[in-house]
């Protein structure tokens, strides 16, 4: 799937973050860079959040390479 904002491929971690922090029923996805812009944060902070969710056992992030 491609980012609704820029058209780049959506990384698996970005898709997982979208379903975790935006909506479990999300139908529109953004790449990490565009997701960072929406939340006024950095790509690295989003990756840190994803790692924290994975380390806490969130199944959405199991098996995703960062």
Backbone as JSON Lines, residues from 0, in Angstrom:
{"i":0,"aa":"X","n":[0.85,-1.18,0.0],"ca":[0.0,0.0,0.0],"c":[0.89,1.24,0.0]}
{"i":1,"aa":"X","n":[0.35,2.32,-0.49],"ca":[1.11,3.56,-0.61],"c":[0.54,4.65,0.3]}
{"i":2,"aa":"X","n":[1.41,5.56,0.69],"ca":[1.07,6.68,1.56],"c":[0.02,7.57,0.86]}
{"i":3,"aa":"X","n":[-1.01,7.95,1.62],"ca":[-2.06,8.81,1.05],"c":[-1.56,10.23,0.81]}
{"i":4,"aa":"X","n":[-0.46,10.62,1.44],"ca":[0.05,11.97,1.29],"c":[1.1,12.09,0.18]}
{"i":5,"aa":"X","n":[2.1,11.21,0.21],"ca":[3.22,11.36,-0.74],"c":[3.32,10.25,-1.77]}
{"i":6,"aa":"X","n":[2.62,9.16,-1.58],"ca":[2.64,8.07,-2.54],"c":[3.73,7.03,-2.35]}
{"i":7,"aa":"X","n":[4.66,7.26,-1.38],"ca":[5.7,6.27,-1.12],"c":[5.08,5.02,-0.49]}
{"i":8,"aa":"X","n":[5.75,3.87,-0.61],"ca":[5.26,2.67,0.06],"c":[5.21,2.88,1.58]}
{"i":9,"aa":"X","n":[4.18,2.36,2.19],"ca":[4.02,2.46,3.65],"c":[4.79,1.3,4.29]}
{"i":10,"aa":"X","n":[5.71,1.64,5.19],"ca":[6.49,0.64,5.89],"c":[5.58,-0.15,6.84]}
{"i":11,"aa":"X","n":[5.89,-1.43,7.08],"ca":[5.07,-2.21,8.02],"c":[4.95,-1.56,9.4]}
{"i":12,"aa":"X","n":[6.03,-0.94,9.88],"ca":[5.96,-0.29,11.19],"c":[5.01,0.91,11.15]}
{"i":13,"aa":"X","n":[4.95,1.63,10.04],"ca":[4.02,2.76,9.93],"c":[2.58,2.27,9.91]}
{"i":14,"aa":"X","n":[2.32,1.16,9.23],"ca":[0.97,0.6,9.21],"c":[0.57,0.15,10.61]}
{"i":15,"aa":"X","n":[1.5,-0.48,11.33],"ca":[1.21,-0.92,12.69],"c":[0.95,0.28,13.62]}
{"i":16,"aa":"X","n":[1.75,1.32,13.49],"ca":[1.54,2.53,14.3],"c":[0.18,3.16,13.99]}
{"i":17,"aa":"X","n":[-0.19,3.16,12.74],"ca":[-1.48,3.75,12.36],"c":[-2.62,3.01,13.03]}
{"i":18,"aa":"X","n":[-2.58,1.68,13.0],"ca":[-3.67,0.93,13.63],"c":[-3.61,0.99,15.15]}
{"i":19,"aa":"X","n":[-2.46,1.33,15.7],"ca":[-2.32,1.44,17.16],"c":[-2.73,2.83,17.65]}
{"i":20,"aa":"X","n":[-2.24,3.9,17.01],"ca":[-2.44,5.24,17.57],"c":[-3.47,6.08,16.82]}
{"i":21,"aa":"X","n":[-3.83,5.7,15.6],"ca":[-4.84,6.46,14.86],"c":[-6.19,5.77,15.01]}
{"i":22,"aa":"X","n":[-6.29,4.54,14.51],"ca":[-7.54,3.79,14.61],"c":[-7.29,2.34,14.21]}
{"i":23,"aa":"X","n":[-7.82,1.4,14.98],"ca":[-7.7,0.0,14.58],"c":[-8.4,-0.29,13.25]}
{"i":24,"aa":"X","n":[-9.37,0.55,12.89],"ca":[-10.1,0.38,11.64],"c":[-9.62,1.32,10.54]}
{"i":25,"aa":"X","n":[-8.4,1.81,10.66],"ca":[-7.88,2.77,9.67],"c":[-7.94,2.19,8.26]}
{"i":26,"aa":"X","n":[-8.29,3.06,7.32],"ca":[-8.32,2.65,5.92],"c":[-7.33,3.46,5.09]}
{"i":27,"aa":"X","n":[-6.82,4.55,5.66],"ca":[-5.81,5.37,5.0],"c":[-4.53,5.29,5.81]}
{"i":28,"aa":"X","n":[-3.42,5.09,5.11],"ca":[-2.13,4.92,5.79],"c":[-1.12,5.91,5.24]}
{"i":29,"aa":"X","n":[-0.19,6.29,6.12],"ca":[0.9,7.21,5.76],"c":[2.23,6.54,6.04]}
{"i":30,"aa":"X","n":[3.24,6.94,5.28],"ca":[4.6,6.46,5.55],"c":[5.07,7.11,6.87]}
{"i":31,"aa":"X","n":[6.2,6.66,7.37],"ca":[6.7,7.19,8.64],"c":[6.94,8.7,8.6]}
{"i":32,"aa":"X","n":[7.49,9.18,7.5],"ca":[7.78,10.61,7.4],"c":[6.49,11.44,7.44]}
{"i":33,"aa":"X","n":[5.48,11.04,6.71],"ca":[4.22,11.79,6.69],"c":[3.47,11.62,8.01]}
{"i":34,"aa":"X","n":[3.54,10.43,8.61],"ca":[2.91,10.22,9.91],"c":[3.57,11.12,10.96]}
{"i":35,"aa":"X","n":[4.88,11.28,10.89],"ca":[5.59,12.17,11.8],"c":[5.13,13.61,11.63]}
{"i":36,"aa":"X","n":[4.91,14.03,10.39],"ca":[4.41,15.39,10.15],"c":[3.03,15.59,10.75]}
{"i":37,"aa":"X","n":[2.15,14.61,10.58],"ca":[0.79,14.71,11.12],"c":[0.82,14.88,12.64]}
{"i":38,"aa":"X","n":[1.72,14.17,13.31],"ca":[1.81,14.23,14.76],"c":[2.85,15.23,15.27]}
{"i":39,"aa":"X","n":[3.41,16.02,14.38],"ca":[4.41,17.04,14.76],"c":[5.53,16.44,15.6]}
{"i":40,"aa":"X","n":[6.09,15.36,15.11],"ca":[7.18,14.7,15.81],"c":[8.2,14.23,14.77]}
{"i":41,"aa":"X","n":[9.16,13.45,15.2],"ca":[10.18,12.96,14.28],"c":[9.95,11.49,13.97]}
{"i":42,"aa":"X","n":[10.54,11.08,12.88],"ca":[10.51,9.67,12.49],"c":[11.11,8.82,13.62]}
{"i":43,"aa":"X","n":[12.22,9.28,14.19],"ca":[12.88,8.52,15.25],"c":[12.0,8.36,16.49]}
{"i":44,"aa":"X","n":[11.25,9.39,16.85],"ca":[10.35,9.27,18.01],"c":[9.24,8.26,17.74]}
{"i":45,"aa":"X","n":[8.76,8.22,16.5],"ca":[7.75,7.21,16.16],"c":[8.34,5.8,16.25]}
{"i":46,"aa":"X","n":[9.57,5.64,15.77],"ca":[10.24,4.34,15.88],"c":[10.48,3.96,17.33]}
{"i":47,"aa":"X","n":[10.82,4.93,18.17],"ca":[10.98,4.66,19.61],"c":[9.67,4.19,20.21]}
{"i":48,"aa":"X","n":[8.57,4.83,19.83],"ca":[7.25,4.43,20.33],"c":[6.92,3.01,19.88]}
{"i":49,"aa":"X","n":[7.21,2.71,18.62],"ca":[6.95,1.36,18.1],"c":[7.77,0.31,18.85]}
{"i":50,"aa":"X","n":[9.03,0.63,19.11],"ca":[9.88,-0.3,19.88],"c":[9.32,-0.5,21.29]}
{"i":51,"aa":"X","n":[8.85,0.57,21.9],"ca":[8.27,0.47,23.25],"c":[7.02,-0.41,23.23]}
{"i":52,"aa":"X","n":[6.16,-0.22,22.23],"ca":[4.97,-1.08,22.12],"c":[5.38,-2.53,21.93]}
{"i":53,"aa":"X","n":[6.38,-2.79,21.06],"ca":[6.85,-4.15,20.83],"c":[7.4,-4.75,22.12]}
{"i":54,"aa":"X","n":[8.21,-3.98,22.84],"ca":[8.82,-4.47,24.07],"c":[7.8,-4.76,25.16]}
{"i":55,"aa":"X","n":[6.65,-4.08,25.09],"ca":[5.56,-4.33,26.05],"c":[4.66,-5.49,25.62]}
{"i":56,"aa":"X","n":[4.98,-6.07,24.46],"ca":[4.24,-7.25,24.01],"c":[3.1,-7.0,23.04]}
{"i":57,"aa":"X","n":[3.0,-5.8,22.5],"ca":[1.93,-5.51,21.53],"c":[2.14,-6.36,20.28]}
{"i":58,"aa":"X","n":[1.16,-7.17,19.96],"ca":[1.29,-8.12,18.85],"c":[1.37,-7.44,17.49]}
{"i":59,"aa":"X","n":[0.89,-6.21,17.37],"ca":[0.97,-5.5,16.09],"c":[2.42,-5.32,15.63]}
{"i":60,"aa":"X","n":[3.35,-5.3,16.57],"ca":[4.74,-5.0,16.26],"c":[5.65,-6.23,16.3]}
{"i":61,"aa":"X","n":[5.1,-7.38,16.57],"ca":[5.88,-8.61,16.59],"c":[6.38,-8.93,15.18]}
{"i":62,"aa":"X","n":[7.64,-9.22,15.04],"ca":[8.21,-9.64,13.77],"c":[8.52,-8.52,12.8]}
{"i":63,"aa":"X","n":[8.25,-7.27,13.17],"ca":[8.55,-6.15,12.28],"c":[9.99,-5.72,12.52]}
{"i":64,"aa":"X","n":[10.73,-5.57,11.44],"ca":[12.11,-5.09,11.53],"c":[12.11,-3.56,11.55]}
{"i":65,"aa":"X","n":[12.9,-2.98,12.45],"ca":[12.98,-1.52,12.58],"c":[14.28,-1.06,11.97]}
